[in-house]
Amino acid sequence: MEKFAHYMVDQLKFKLTPGQTLYNISKGSDRYVLYKMGPIISVSHGMGIPSLSILIHEILKLLQHAGCDPSEVVFFRLGTSGGLGLDAGTVVISEAAVDGILRSYMEIPTLGLIIQHPAKLDDALNKELLQISEEIGCKSELGKTMCTYDFYEGHVICCLAPGDTRHLLPWNQGGYS
């Protein structure tokens, strides 16, 4: 994360003032690593939806205390993933996230109710990111990405016999990547 923070300072041409340095603001916490570079906050949350959910709630609360309007904040999640039908190295710009049964929302049990949060992402931002990736020669595609609560079983990594491709059927028919 520290290397990424320095990279972003260089890319944004952000000038650190004399004596200023980049450091892990959340040092002492095991939940995540957090760097702030000018208008950018970069956080590594670990793996999965549960740690991301905690992070999003805590970052939004920090932004609220800082006087930021949450509707003016743009979140990017960068991470690794697998792709079906894509060449290795292709960057997928998520147009929507789906759960383990291909629904475009995230369900959270809250006070005895099941709350469904839509998982649709910003179309205009996606088009802008796709255009920028083309301009810099980065092979990218818009696609849907799967988020599950369990990394291995949720993504069918450990449960199938070698060569069993039955799990690919919904993805091939639904235009998912």
C-alpha positions, -999 to 999 in steps of 0.1 A, spaced: 0 0 0 28 24 8 43 19 -27 8 26 -42 5 57 -21 39 70 -34 28 61 -70 -4 81 -66 15 111 -53 37 109 -84 8 104 -108 -12 133 -93 18 155 -91 9 161 -55 36 181 -37 44 169 -2 53 199 20 88 199 36 88 176 65 56 159 54 57 122 47 33 94 38 25 71 66 -1 45 76 -27 66 93 -43 34 108 -11 21 122 -18 2 154 -50 -13 139 -50 -47 123 -82 -40 103 -66 -22 74 -38 0 61 -47 36 52 -28 64 34 -40 99 25 -24 117 -4 -41 150 -10 -77 143 -20 -70 105 -23 -75 80 5 -60 46 -3 -70 17 20 -62 -20 19 -90 -39 36 -80 -76 33 -102 -101 16 -139 -103 11 -172 -86 17 -172 -86 55 -139 -66 58 -150 -43 29 -183 -36 46 -165 -26 78 -142 -4 59 -169 14 39 -189 22 70 -158 35 89 -145 55 59 -180 71 54 -181 80 90 -146 96 88 -157 115 57 -188 127 75 -167 140 105 -144 157 80 -174 176 65 -174 158 32 -206 152 13 -207 114 7 -226 120 -26 -195 137 -39 -171 109 -30 -160 84 -56 -150 49 -45 -127 26 -65 -120 -9 -55 -89 -23 -71 -82 -60 -67 -75 -93 -83 -101 -115 -98 -106 -143 -123 -123 -139 -156 -142 -162 -178 -137 -159 -215 -111 -131 -211 -74 -131 -219 -51 -131 -189 -42 -95 -179 -75 -80 -191 -88 -54 -167 -125 -57 -159 -142 -24 -152 -172 -35 -132 -206 -23 -145 -224 -43 -118 -215 -67 -90 -235 -99 -86 -238 -123 -56 -232 -160 -57 -265 -167 -74 -261 -139 -99 -283 -112 -84 -273 -76 -88 -277 -66 -51 -262 -74 -18 -284 -87 10 -277 -77 46 -297 -90 75 -305 -60 96 -327 -60 128 -346 -90 116 -351 -77 80 -333 -86 48 -321 -53 33 -312 -54 -4 -285 -29 -15 -283 -24 -53 -250 -32 -68 -252 -11 -99 -222 11 -106 -218 45 -123 -222 42 -161 -206 75 -169 -176 68 -147 -172 34 -163 -173 48 -198 -147 74 -188 -125 47 -173 -128 25 -204 -119 55 -226 -88 63 -205 -77 26 -206 -79 27 -244 -59 59 -245 -31 44 -224 -32 10 -242 -46 -10 -212 -67 -39 -224 -100 -34 -205 -136 -45 -208 -168 -36 -190 -183 -66 -172 -201 -79 -142 -181 -92 -113 -191 -117 -86 -188 -110 -49 -194 -138 -24 -191 -142 13 -169 -173 9 -139 -171 -13 -135 -207 -23 -169 -223 -23 -186 -190 -33 -165 -189 -64 -166 -226 -71 -128 -230 -68 -126 -260 -46 -159 -279 -52 -157 -293 -87 -139 -322 -102 -111 -313 -127 -126 -306 -161 -162 -301 -148 -175 -270 -166 -211 -271 -155 -206 -240 -134 -197 -219 -165 -232 -222 -180 -249 -192 -162 -219 -170 -169 -218 -179 -206 -255 -172 -210 -256 -141 -189 -228 -120 -204 -208 -121 -172 -170 -118 -170 
